[in-house]
Amino acid sequence: MKSNTIKAGSRTYSGGINMMAGYYSAFTHARVYEELEKRCAYRDLDILDVGAGHGAFTQRLLDGGYTHLYAIEGYCEFQVPEATLFKMNLNEDWDLLHDQQFDVVVAIEIIEHIENPFHFLRQIRAHVKDNGYVFISTPNPLNFMDRLRILRTGHLSMMEHPDHRVPVFPDNMNKYCQECGFEIEAQTYDIDMLATHSATLKGKLFKPVMRMIRSLVVKNGESLVGNSNIWVLRPGESQRYTPPEFEG
């Protein structure tokens, strides 16, 4: 029987400089689980939920039959006692994990809150097995509606969030992965926000018009669709760029 004690979609904000944790878009949450389950069928895998908040995704894993669950959370009151909790600041070295490695690492809507994405991904790389999987999601700054807002205001809407530090564009993510030792197996998205049903007459008229405009003006439409981007990563070799020695 599935638990209803933890609801995806609640927002919990941190004070000070600590990262926000505890918000999971219901669509992102479900899509990450779908991508994980089709690749990770064995239920005894060691799975680490990074920035787990109150434990919504950890609980979903538990409800799905996964039994070896771990979580990192430094602010919210984690509510899944069946999982092993590490309390730490994700902006620092993950020393509490020591040499422990995991089959799967999940970070849902977390990397945009981190001060240094390179450091964050290197910490994940150090704690995922060489044959493991990493699932990362982050708000999509290139979706069609946000591009319209940029034209109108000159600002990224995601950066209006008080705890968003870094917008992660696909090109940025490619660079992060290349230098931190990951290969991108797949990139997908959670949901096309222009395809969802609207309760108001304005929304019912507006979204079909926006879909038509998007189809006419956009060549590579997938990057403009999702509310959040989702990456499936496999450990690989770091290809860090080294500039040529200065000759002067």
N, C-alpha and C positions, 0 to 999 in steps of 0.2 A: 504493500500500500504506500502510495507516495505521500511525502510529508508536505504539509501546507504551512508550516510554521515560519518559513523564511520566504519573503516575497521578493522576486526580482523586480527592480524598478524603483526601489526606495532610494532616496538620496541622503547621504550622510557626509557632512563636510568636516574637515579637520581644522584645528586652529594652528596658529603659528606657521612654521615652514613645512610641517609634515604633510604627506600626500593625502589626498582624499581617497577613501576606499568605501565600498559598499553600494555603488550604483552599477547595476547591470541592466542594460537595455534587454527587455524580454526577447527581442528578435536576435540580438547579438548572442545572448546567452544560449538560446536554442540552436543557433547555427554553429557555434563553436562546438557544442556537444555533438551535433550531427557529424561534423568533420572528424572529431576525435573518435567517436564510436566506430566509424567505418574503417578506421586505420588501426585501432587498438581494441581488439575484440576480447583479449584475455582480461579477466576481472581482477587478477592478482598483481597487476602492474603497480609500481610505485609512482604515484601521481602527485605533483606539487602544484598547488594553486597559489600563485604569487599575487599579493595584494588582494587577499580573499574577502576583505570586508567582513560582514556578518556571517558569511559562509554560504551564500546562495548557490554558487556553482559547485562548491564542495558537496553540499547537500544533494544537488542534482546527480553528481557522480555516485554518491552513496545510494541514492534511490535507484540508480541504474545498475547496481550490483558491484561496483568497484569497491574494493575493501582496504587497499593499502594507500590511505590518503594522508597528505601532509599539506600544511598551509603556512604562508607567511602573512602576517598582519601586525602592524605596529600601532594601530589607532583604535579601530572598531572593536566592539565586544564580539568576539568570534563565538558562534553558537552551535558548532558541530563537534560535540565531545568525542565522537568516534575518530576524528582526525587528529594527528599530531600537529600542534601549533608551535611555530617559531615566531617570537615577537622581536621584530627588528625594523630598522629604518632602511628602506630599499635604496636610498641614495648612498649608503655606506657599503663596505665589504660585507659579504654574507658569512661572517666568521662562525656564527652559531651552527651553520650546516656542516662545518669541518670539511671532511672529504666525502661526505655523502653525495651520491648521485642518484638520479631518478630516471625512470623510463619515459616519463612525460612531464613537461612543464607547461603550465597554462598561465597566461597573463592577459586578462580581459579588461580593456579600457584602463590600462595602467601606465603604459610607456609615455603617454603625453603628460603625465604628472611628474616624470622623473627629471632631475636636473641634468643628467648626462646619459643619454640613450646608449652611447658606446659602452660606458661602464656597466650599465644595466644588462646589456646583452652579453657582455663578457662574464658577468656573474652567472647568468643562466648557462652559458656555454661550459663553465667550470663544473656545473652541477647537473648536467644532463648526460646520460650515457651516449656513447658514440653511435649506437644504433637507435637512439631515442627520437622523440618528436617534441617540437615546441609549437604551441598555438598562441598567437598574439593578435589581439584586435585593438583598434584605435579609431577615433572619429575620422571620417573621410573629409579632409579639407577641400577636396576637389569636386564634391558632388554638385550637381547642376544648380540647386537652389543657393548653395553657398557662393558659387561663382557669380550669380546674379547679385547677391548681397555685396560682394567685393566691388563689383562695378558701381553699385549704388553708393556704398559707404566707404570703400577703401579699406575695410577691416575684415579679418577672418572672424566669423561668428564664434568658432570654438574657443578663441582666445579671450572672449568675454567671460568665460568661466574663471572664477578667482583662483583656481588651483591648476589650470592648464599652463604648462611651461613650454612645451615643444610641440608644434604641429608636425605630424609625421606624414610626409608625402611619399608616394611609392618610390620615387627616385632616391629619397633619403633612406628609406628602408633597404633598398638594394645596396646602398653604400654601407649602412650599418652592418648588414649581414655579411657582406664581402670581407670587411675588415675584422669582424668579430668571430668568424669561423662558422658561418651557417650557409646552407644552400636553401633557396626557396623552392619548395616542392609545389606549392600552389598558392594562389592569391584569389580570394573570393570576397563576397560582401554579405551583409546580413539581410537587408531588405531594400527594395526600391521604394523610397518614401513617396514617390509620385504614383505608385501603384496601389497604395493603401486606400481603403474606403474612407470617405469624409462624411461627417455627420451633418455639416452645414451645406446649404445651397451654394454658398460662395466656394467652398472647397470642392464640391462636386463639379462645378464649372471650371474652376481654376486648374485643377490637376490634369484633366485631359488636354487642355490648351498647352500647359507646360510640357507635357509628354510629346505633343506634336512638334513644338518648337525645338525641343531637345533632339528629336529624331532628325530634324532638318539641318541643324547647325553643327551637330557633333559627329565626328568621324569615329573616334574611339569612345564609344558610349559607356563601356563598363566602368571606367574610372569615375564617371559622373553619376553613377546610379546609387550606390550604397550609402546608407547612413553611417556605417562603420566598415572599414576594411579589415579583412581577416587574412593572416598569413599562416601557412603551415611550413615549418622550417625543419630541416634535418642538419645535424652536426656535420661539419666539413672542415676544411683547412682555411686558416686565416690568410687573406690575400691583402695584407696591409700595404698601402702605398708608401714607398720611401722615396723622397725627392732626391734627384741627383746631387752629388756633392758640389758645393759651390766652388766655382773657379773664378778667381778675381785677381 
